[in-house]
Amino acid sequence: MDRILLSTRAARDLRRLGPGPELDRIEAGLQRLSAGDPNLDIKPVTGSAPWLRLRVGDWRILYRPAGDEILVARIIHRSDLQQAIRTLE
């Protein structure tokens, strides 16, 4: 099981969602990611290796592996994906 680390921006993205079904789905997706569930919709971010994207409904989780941890950079709506990719370090 990998440990999930949220960047400052990812934590802010989660707070902006507020309570509700979308937040519950995203938290479940993060738990499945940390557990290594093989049935996740994960793809590499084109042109931004080593970043990966996890799709959870209309939301995207941008992350990268960092040793035995997973660094989550952003949690964004799919409409904001391209803009968020440009801001990745």
C-alpha positions, 0 to 999 in steps of 0.5 A: 500500500502506497501513502498518498501525499497531497500538495498544497494545491491538491488540498485546496482543490479538495476543500473547494469541492466541499462535502457531497457525492463528488468528494466521496467519489474522489476520496474513494478513488484515492483510497483505491489508488493507494491500495493498488487497485488494478481496475483504475482508469489511469493514463500517462499525461502526454508530454509530461512524464512522469505524471499520471492522471486518474479519472474519477467521473468528471474529475481528474487526479494528477499524480506521480509516484515518488518512491513508496509514496504517491504525490497528488499535484492537482484534483481538477474538473475535466474541463480544466485538465489542459490548463492544470497540466501546463502548471505541473512541475 
